[in-house]
């Protein structure tokens, strides 16, 4: 049980595995008015940057669950680097079935709603770990503009236009599911660039070191086409944000 190796190669230098900067992550923590002792569950926690930096800045406590052995190891190293190993723990496991042993104050899935087969299922999964009156955090893509054709849709990593919604429609969806949107921080084109362009540098450096690896032809082909595809489609049409929700 692990992430495909090509994913960890592309994001080998990333602390945040989404189009979000450290500054945006810090702004989100401040906007949520986190208090010491806040209990957090982070499903698909990646390299643990959210839990670790919020533990350091706000004295929260929590657990992260992720399917990647490499990212889980990085998360533990980051906790040690920031001196918060007594506040946060990271578990290698399948986040799609994880429910906290005791209710938490904040349950999050940032950019991985496939663990619940979409927004509705992921909200339902997170709700099972949440105390009454707690906060849910969902990181989710949305269309910045209506995609004009199927080529654009697929270039933005979707199978159909309906896989994502325009931002107002996504917010409406939260209401249909019985939740108030109480805060949000959205990615911008700079944070998208930092996320995606870093993948290209990681890939190129890996290719230079591993020209004979079995993955080299696939990653070489990806690097040849991905920057143009990103600039033409993804950068223009795909948005992303973290949304804080409370049950009505």
C-alpha positions as CSV (number, residue, x, y, z in Angstrom):
1,X,0.0,0.0,0.0
2,X,1.8,3.1,-1.3
3,X,1.7,5.9,-3.8
4,X,3.1,5.3,-7.2
5,X,6.8,6.1,-7.4
6,X,6.3,8.7,-10.2
7,X,4.2,10.8,-7.9
8,X,6.8,11.0,-5.1
9,X,9.5,11.7,-7.8
10,X,7.6,14.7,-9.1
11,X,6.9,16.1,-5.7
12,X,10.2,15.1,-4.0
13,X,10.9,18.7,-2.9
14,X,7.3,19.6,-1.9
15,X,6.3,20.2,1.6
16,X,2.7,20.9,0.5
17,X,1.3,18.6,-2.1
18,X,-1.2,21.1,-3.4
19,X,-1.2,24.5,-5.1
20,X,-0.8,26.2,-1.7
21,X,2.1,28.2,-0.4
22,X,3.4,28.1,3.2
23,X,2.1,31.7,3.5
24,X,-1.4,30.6,2.5
25,X,-1.3,27.7,4.9
26,X,-0.3,30.0,7.7
27,X,-3.1,32.5,6.7
28,X,-5.6,29.7,6.9
29,X,-4.5,28.7,10.4
30,X,-4.7,32.3,11.5
31,X,-8.2,32.7,9.9
32,X,-9.5,29.7,11.8
33,X,-8.4,31.2,15.2
34,X,-6.9,27.9,16.3
35,X,-6.3,27.6,20.0
36,X,-3.8,25.5,22.0
37,X,-5.0,21.9,22.4
38,X,-7.3,21.9,19.3
39,X,-7.5,18.3,18.2
40,X,-7.0,17.8,14.5
41,X,-7.4,14.8,12.2
42,X,-5.8,15.2,8.7
43,X,-6.7,12.5,6.2
44,X,-4.2,12.2,3.3
45,X,-1.8,14.3,5.2
46,X,1.1,14.1,2.8
47,X,4.3,15.4,4.2
48,X,2.6,16.7,7.3
49,X,3.2,20.5,6.7
50,X,-0.3,21.6,7.9
51,X,-0.2,19.6,11.2
52,X,3.5,20.4,11.9
53,X,3.4,24.1,11.3
54,X,0.1,24.6,13.1
55,X,1.4,22.6,16.0
56,X,4.4,24.9,16.1
57,X,2.5,28.1,15.6
58,X,-0.8,27.4,17.4
59,X,0.0,24.5,19.7
60,X,-2.7,22.2,18.2
61,X,-2.4,18.4,18.6
62,X,-3.3,15.9,16.0
63,X,-2.9,12.9,13.8
64,X,-2.2,12.6,10.1
65,X,-2.9,9.5,7.9
66,X,-1.4,9.0,4.5
67,X,-0.9,6.1,2.1
68,X,2.7,7.2,1.1
69,X,5.5,5.7,3.2
70,X,7.9,8.3,1.9
71,X,5.6,11.3,2.7
72,X,4.8,9.8,6.1
73,X,8.5,9.5,6.9
74,X,9.0,13.1,5.8
75,X,6.1,14.2,8.0
76,X,7.7,12.6,11.0
77,X,11.1,14.3,10.2
78,X,9.3,17.6,9.8
79,X,7.7,17.2,13.3
80,X,11.1,16.5,14.7
81,X,12.6,19.5,12.9
82,X,9.9,21.8,14.4
83,X,10.1,20.2,17.9
84,X,6.4,19.1,17.8
85,X,6.7,15.3,18.0
86,X,4.9,15.3,21.3
87,X,1.9,17.1,19.7
88,X,1.5,15.3,16.3
89,X,1.7,11.7,15.1
90,X,1.7,10.4,11.5
91,X,0.3,7.0,10.5
92,X,0.9,5.1,7.3
93,X,-2.4,3.8,6.2
94,X,-5.5,4.1,4.0
95,X,-7.2,7.3,4.8
96,X,-10.3,6.3,3.0
97,X,-11.5,4.2,5.9
98,X,-10.0,6.0,8.9
99,X,-12.1,7.3,11.7
100,X,-10.6,8.8,14.9
101,X,-10.8,6.8,18.1
102,X,-12.2,9.9,19.8
103,X,-14.0,12.9,18.3
104,X,-11.8,15.7,17.1
105,X,-12.3,19.5,16.9
106,X,-11.2,19.8,13.3
107,X,-11.2,17.1,10.6
108,X,-9.5,17.8,7.3
109,X,-8.9,16.3,3.8
110,X,-6.9,18.8,1.8
111,X,-6.9,18.0,-1.9
112,X,-7.7,14.3,-1.8
113,X,-11.5,14.0,-1.9
114,X,-11.1,10.8,-3.9
115,X,-10.7,9.0,-0.6
116,X,-14.5,9.4,-0.2
117,X,-15.4,9.2,-3.9
118,X,-15.9,12.9,-4.1
119,X,-16.9,15.9,-1.9
120,X,-20.1,14.4,-0.4
121,X,-18.5,11.1,0.6
122,X,-15.4,12.8,2.0
123,X,-17.5,15.2,4.1
124,X,-19.4,12.2,5.4
125,X,-16.2,10.4,6.3
126,X,-14.7,13.4,8.1
127,X,-18.0,14.0,9.9
128,X,-17.7,10.5,11.5
129,X,-14.6,11.8,13.4
130,X,-15.9,15.2,14.3
131,X,-17.3,16.5,17.6
132,X,-20.6,18.4,17.5
133,X,-19.9,22.0,16.5
134,X,-16.4,21.1,15.1
135,X,-14.9,22.3,11.8
136,X,-14.4,20.4,8.6
137,X,-11.7,21.4,6.1
138,X,-12.0,20.4,2.4
139,X,-9.4,21.2,-0.2
140,X,-11.0,20.9,-3.7
141,X,-10.5,22.0,-7.3
142,X,-13.1,24.1,-9.1
143,X,-13.5,25.6,-12.6
144,X,-12.3,29.2,-12.8
145,X,-14.2,29.4,-16.1
146,X,-16.4,27.0,-18.0
147,X,-14.1,24.6,-19.9
148,X,-14.9,25.0,-23.6
149,X,-14.3,21.4,-24.7
150,X,-13.4,17.9,-23.6
151,X,-9.8,18.5,-24.4
152,X,-9.6,21.2,-21.8
153,X,-11.4,19.1,-19.3
154,X,-8.9,16.2,-19.7
155,X,-5.9,18.5,-19.7
156,X,-7.1,19.7,-16.2
157,X,-7.1,16.0,-14.9
158,X,-10.9,15.6,-15.1
159,X,-12.8,12.9,-17.0
160,X,-15.9,15.1,-17.5
161,X,-16.8,18.7,-16.9
162,X,-19.2,17.7,-14.1
163,X,-16.2,16.3,-12.1
164,X,-15.6,19.9,-10.9
165,X,-17.9,22.9,-10.4
166,X,-17.6,26.6,-10.7
167,X,-16.8,28.2,-7.4
168,X,-20.3,29.5,-6.7
169,X,-21.7,26.1,-7.5
170,X,-19.2,24.4,-5.3
171,X,-20.2,26.7,-2.4
172,X,-23.9,25.9,-3.1
173,X,-23.1,22.2,-3.0
174,X,-21.7,22.6,0.6
175,X,-25.1,24.1,1.5
176,X,-27.0,21.3,-0.2
177,X,-25.0,18.9,2.0
178,X,-26.1,20.7,5.1
179,X,-23.0,22.8,5.9
180,X,-22.2,26.5,6.2
181,X,-19.1,27.8,4.5
182,X,-17.4,29.8,7.3
183,X,-14.0,30.5,5.8
184,X,-11.9,29.9,2.7
185,X,-8.4,30.5,1.3
186,X,-8.0,30.1,-2.4
187,X,-4.9,29.3,-4.4
188,X,-3.8,31.9,-6.9
189,X,-1.8,31.6,-10.1
190,X,1.5,32.2,-8.3
191,X,0.8,29.3,-5.9
192,X,-0.2,27.1,-8.8
193,X,3.1,28.0,-10.5
194,X,5.1,27.2,-7.4
195,X,3.4,23.8,-7.1
196,X,3.5,22.7,-10.7
197,X,6.8,24.2,-11.9
198,X,8.6,22.6,-8.9
199,X,7.4,19.3,-10.3
200,X,9.3,20.0,-13.6
201,X,12.5,20.8,-11.8
202,X,12.2,17.7,-9.6
203,X,11.5,15.5,-12.6
204,X,14.4,16.9,-14.6
205,X,16.9,16.5,-11.8
206,X,15.7,12.9,-11.3
207,X,16.1,12.1,-15.0
208,X,19.6,13.5,-15.0
209,X,20.5,11.1,-12.1
210,X,18.5,8.1,-13.3
211,X,18.6,8.0,-17.2
212,X,18.3,4.2,-17.3
213,X,15.5,3.8,-14.8
214,X,12.4,2.0,-16.1
215,X,10.3,5.2,-15.4
216,X,12.6,7.5,-17.3
217,X,10.8,7.3,-20.7
218,X,7.4,8.1,-19.1
219,X,8.7,11.0,-17.0
220,X,10.8,12.3,-20.0
221,X,7.6,12.4,-22.1
222,X,5.6,14.0,-19.3
223,X,8.3,16.7,-18.9
224,X,8.3,17.4,-22.6
225,X,4.5,18.1,-22.8
226,X,3.4,19.1,-19.3
227,X,4.6,22.8,-19.1
228,X,2.8,23.7,-22.3
229,X,-0.3,21.9,-21.3
230,X,-0.3,23.5,-17.9
231,X,0.1,27.0,-19.3
232,X,-2.6,26.5,-22.0
233,X,-5.2,24.8,-19.9
234,X,-4.7,24.2,-16.1
235,X,-3.4,27.6,-15.2
236,X,-6.3,29.3,-17.0
237,X,-9.2,27.1,-16.1
238,X,-8.5,25.2,-12.9
239,X,-8.9,26.8,-9.4
240,X,-8.3,25.3,-6.0
241,X,-9.1,26.2,-2.5
242,X,-9.5,25.1,1.1
243,X,-13.0,25.5,2.5
244,X,-13.9,25.5,6.2
245,X,-17.4,24.1,6.9
246,X,-19.7,23.8,9.9
247,X,-22.8,21.6,10.1
248,X,-26.1,23.5,10.2
